[in-house]
């Protein structure tokens, strides 16, 4: 029983993030490879480019805004919270930082999405 309690809360309570989209993407890649095998290398090239654009956008956001991370607006460090309650938010925000948290999340999503789109349209 102690081993189960020592496991991280996300491992005990829910599947890793993005599990369903990853499974669907892999199935669609296999369908494309089966239907049009000559397009599989092009598809892999495009997917690798989009992934590199996302990583580049994230690194751009972290380097441009090192002190405005979305996790900086939490009440306590997110790694310290082990309890997961089904009907409550995963992490509580610091008092008065709701709009700053929303702006930081939206900024990061916009930068990463724009860089992914830019790489996808440029190839």
C-alpha positions in Angstrom: 0.0 0.0 0.0 2.8 2.4 0.7 4.2 1.9 -2.8 0.9 3.0 -4.3 0.8 6.2 -2.1 4.4 7.0 -3.0 3.6 7.0 -6.8 2.9 10.4 -8.3 -0.7 11.4 -8.2 -1.0 11.8 -12.0 0.2 8.2 -12.5 -2.4 6.9 -10.0 -5.4 8.9 -11.1 -5.2 9.5 -14.9 -3.5 8.4 -18.0 -0.6 10.5 -19.3 -1.6 13.7 -21.1 -2.3 13.5 -24.9 -2.7 9.7 -24.9 -5.8 9.7 -27.1 -4.5 12.2 -29.6 -1.2 10.3 -29.9 -3.0 7.1 -30.5 -5.3 8.7 -33.1 -2.3 10.3 -34.9 -0.4 7.0 -35.0 -3.4 5.2 -36.4 -3.8 7.9 -39.1 -0.1 7.7 -40.0 -0.5 4.0 -40.4 -3.6 4.5 -42.6 -1.7 7.0 -44.8 1.2 4.6 -45.0 -1.1 1.7 -46.0 -3.1 3.7 -48.6 -0.3 5.7 -50.1 3.1 4.3 -49.1 4.9 6.8 -51.3 3.5 9.7 -49.2 4.8 8.3 -45.9 8.2 10.0 -46.0 6.6 13.3 -46.9 4.2 12.9 -44.0 7.1 12.2 -41.6 9.0 15.2 -42.9 6.0 17.5 -42.3 5.3 16.0 -38.9 9.0 16.5 -37.8 8.9 20.1 -39.0 5.7 20.9 -37.1 7.2 19.3 -33.9 10.4 21.2 -34.3 8.3 24.4 -34.7 6.5 23.7 -31.5 9.7 23.0 -29.6 11.2 26.2 -31.1 8.2 28.2 -30.1 8.3 26.9 -26.6 12.0 27.7 -26.3 11.4 31.2 -27.8 8.7 31.8 -25.1 10.9 30.6 -22.3 13.8 32.7 -23.5 11.8 35.9 -24.1 9.7 35.7 -20.9 11.9 33.9 -18.3 10.1 35.5 -15.3 6.6 35.2 -16.6 6.1 31.4 -16.7 2.5 30.3 -16.2 3.7 28.1 -13.3 5.0 31.3 -11.6 1.5 32.4 -10.8 0.6 29.3 -8.8 0.1 29.5 -5.0 2.7 26.9 -4.4 5.1 24.9 -6.6 3.1 22.4 -8.7 5.6 19.6 -8.0 4.7 19.8 -4.3 1.0 19.0 -4.8 0.4 15.2 -4.7 -3.3 15.2 -3.8 -5.7 15.0 -6.8 -9.3 15.8 -6.1 -11.8 15.0 -8.9 -14.0 18.1 -8.5 -11.3 20.7 -7.8 -8.7 22.4 -9.9 -5.4 20.7 -10.0 -3.4 23.7 -8.7 -4.5 26.8 -6.9 -3.5 30.3 -8.2 -1.9 33.0 -6.1 -4.2 35.6 -4.9 -4.9 38.3 -7.5 -3.0 36.6 -10.3 -5.9 35.1 -12.2 -5.6 37.4 -15.2 -1.8 37.2 -15.2 -2.0 33.5 -15.3 -4.5 33.6 -18.2 -2.4 36.0 -20.1 0.8 33.9 -19.6 -1.0 30.7 -20.8 -2.5 32.5 -23.8 0.8 34.1 -24.7 2.6 30.8 -24.6 -0.1 29.0 -26.6 -0.1 31.8 -29.2 3.7 31.8 -29.6 3.9 28.0 -29.9 1.0 27.8 -32.2 2.3 30.6 -34.4 5.7 29.0 -34.7 4.2 25.6 -35.6 1.9 27.2 -38.2 4.9 29.2 -39.6 7.0 26.1 -40.0 4.1 24.1 -41.5 3.3 26.8 -44.1 6.9 27.4 -45.0 7.7 23.8 -45.9 
